Amino acid sequence: GISVHALLTELAAAQAVGEHGLIALDWHSGNRSVLVDHELTGVLVGMTLATRPPEIYRALVEATAYGALRIIERLEEYGIAVEEIVNCGGIAEKSPFTMQIYADICDRPMKISRSAQTCALGAAIFGAVAGGAFPDVPSAQAKMTGVKETVFTPIPAHRAVYDELYAIYRELHDAFGLGGSCELGSVMKRLRAIRAGASTGSL
């Protein structure tokens, strides 16, 4: 009685962090940032005969969040502090599951834009300034934009496991994306250990 996507989300949300034992690189259309290499491809590590579609789905959602964290880290390497993130669009509006994963992995509050049509709102802001309703863009933004009351904050218990998983993600990211050295022989066993800990609740 529900869509396949809704079912995948429901089943994926019921998993403990790390329970699937997977790490993905979501480079199915290359990597735009920070590697800027369209010839890179997707990777999924840790599958077994017991791996199921909701686990793969969750690993792919997590991969997008790991990629976002890597972009945040790059910004901060160049002196740009990223303290909070305002999300907009369909996923932000419709997927609390995804927003919580982003908060946990990125370790920052995830806010949601008050407007579901942020591109149109941006155009309206510039139109309002051009039409003389506001003296400048910051003034228009202050009056015309905002965030919803719902804020997704990092869950400390999730953070610890995601730190381990992100370390593995970074190793694979650098090995495949930058040609860096990585002790690949340990990756699958480390994922199994994380999965075992999540399954027994010892993490």
C-alpha positions in Angstrom: 0.0 0.0 0.0 3.0 2.3 -0.1 5.6 3.2 -2.7 8.8 1.2 -3.0 10.8 4.2 -2.0 8.7 4.7 1.1 9.1 1.1 2.0 12.9 1.2 1.5 13.1 4.3 3.7 11.0 2.7 6.4 13.1 -0.4 6.5 16.4 1.5 6.2 15.4 3.8 9.1 14.9 0.8 11.3 18.5 -0.3 11.0 21.1 0.5 13.6 24.0 2.7 12.4 26.6 0.4 10.8 24.3 -2.6 10.9 24.5 -3.1 7.1 28.3 -3.4 7.1 28.5 -1.4 3.9 30.4 1.6 2.5 29.5 3.2 -0.8 31.1 5.8 -3.0 28.2 7.4 -4.8 30.2 8.4 -7.9 27.7 7.0 -10.4 28.1 10.2 -12.5 31.7 10.9 -11.5 32.7 13.2 -8.6 32.1 16.9 -9.0 33.6 18.1 -5.7 36.2 17.9 -4.4 37.8 15.6 -6.9 36.3 17.1 -10.1 36.7 13.8 -12.1 33.8 12.7 -14.3 35.5 9.3 -15.0 35.1 8.0 -11.5 32.4 5.4 -10.9 30.4 4.1 -8.0 31.7 1.6 -5.5 29.9 -0.6 -2.9 32.0 -2.6 -0.4 30.9 -5.1 2.2 28.1 -7.0 0.5 27.4 -10.6 1.5 24.7 -13.1 0.6 22.6 -11.6 3.4 22.7 -8.0 2.1 19.2 -6.7 1.3 17.9 -3.7 -0.8 17.1 -1.5 2.3 20.7 -1.9 3.5 22.1 -0.9 0.1 19.7 2.1 0.0 20.8 3.3 3.4 24.5 2.9 2.4 23.9 5.0 -0.7 22.1 7.8 1.3 25.0 7.7 3.8 27.5 8.0 0.9 25.9 11.2 -0.2 26.3 12.6 3.3 29.9 11.4 3.5 30.5 13.3 0.3 28.9 16.4 1.7 31.1 16.2 4.8 34.2 15.9 2.6 33.1 19.2 0.8 32.6 20.8 4.2 36.0 19.8 5.3 37.5 21.2 2.1 35.8 24.5 2.7 37.1 24.6 6.3 40.6 23.7 5.1 40.5 27.1 3.2 39.2 29.0 6.2 35.5 29.0 5.6 33.7 27.9 8.8 30.5 25.8 8.3 28.5 25.9 11.5 25.0 25.1 10.3 23.4 24.1 7.1 20.0 25.2 5.6 18.6 22.5 3.3 16.0 23.1 0.6 14.1 21.2 -2.0 12.3 17.9 -2.2 14.5 15.7 0.0 14.7 18.3 2.7 10.9 18.6 2.7 10.0 14.9 2.4 12.8 12.8 4.1 13.4 13.2 7.8 15.3 10.0 7.5 17.9 11.6 5.1 18.1 14.8 7.1 18.9 12.9 10.3 21.6 11.0 8.6 23.1 14.2 7.3 23.0 15.8 10.8 24.7 12.7 12.3 27.4 12.4 9.7 28.1 16.1 9.2 27.9 16.7 12.9 26.0 19.9 12.4 22.4 21.0 12.8 20.3 20.6 9.7 17.7 23.3 9.2 15.0 23.4 6.5 14.2 26.4 4.4 10.8 27.9 5.1 10.1 28.0 1.4 9.7 24.8 -0.6 10.4 26.9 -3.8 13.8 28.4 -3.0 14.9 29.0 -6.6 11.7 31.0 -7.3 12.1 32.8 -4.0 15.7 33.8 -5.0 14.4 35.2 -8.2 11.7 37.1 -6.3 14.3 38.6 -3.9 16.2 40.0 -6.8 13.0 41.2 -8.4 12.0 42.9 -5.2 15.3 44.7 -5.0 15.2 45.7 -8.7 11.6 47.0 -8.3 12.6 49.2 -5.3 10.8 47.3 -2.5 14.2 46.8 -0.8 17.4 48.8 -1.0 19.6 45.7 -1.3 19.6 41.9 -1.4 20.5 41.4 2.4 17.5 43.5 3.4 15.2 41.5 1.1 16.6 38.2 2.4 16.0 39.3 6.0 12.3 39.8 5.3 11.6 37.2 2.7 13.5 34.1 3.9 13.6 31.9 7.0 13.7 28.4 8.3 11.1 26.0 9.7 10.9 25.1 13.4 12.1 21.6 12.8 15.9 21.2 13.2 17.7 17.9 12.9 20.6 17.7 15.4 23.3 15.1 15.6 22.7 12.1 17.8 25.8 11.4 19.9 25.5 7.6 19.8 25.3 7.6 16.0 28.3 10.0 15.7 30.7 7.5 17.2 29.9 4.8 14.7 29.8 7.2 11.8 33.3 8.5 12.7 34.5 4.9 12.2 32.6 4.5 8.9 33.7 7.9 7.6 37.4 7.0 8.3 36.9 4.0 6.0 35.0 6.2 3.4 38.0 8.6 3.4 40.4 5.8 2.8 38.4 4.5 -0.2 37.8 8.1 -1.4 41.5 8.9 -1.5 42.5 5.5 -2.8 40.1 5.5 -5.8 39.9 9.2 -6.3 43.4 10.3 -5.7 45.4 7.2 -6.3 46.5 7.3 -2.6 47.8 4.3 -0.7 45.2 2.5 1.4 45.4 -0.8 3.4 42.4 -2.2 1.5 43.0 -5.6 3.0 41.5 -4.5 6.3 38.5 -2.6 5.0 36.1 -5.6 4.7 37.0 -7.0 8.1 36.6 -3.6 9.7 33.2 -3.2 8.2 32.2 -6.7 9.5 33.4 -5.7 13.0 31.3 -2.6 12.9 28.3 -4.6 11.6 28.7 -7.2 14.4 28.9 -4.5 17.0 25.8 -2.8 15.7 23.9 -6.1 15.6 24.7 -6.9 19.2 24.3 -3.4 20.4 27.8 -3.1 21.7 28.6 0.0 19.7 
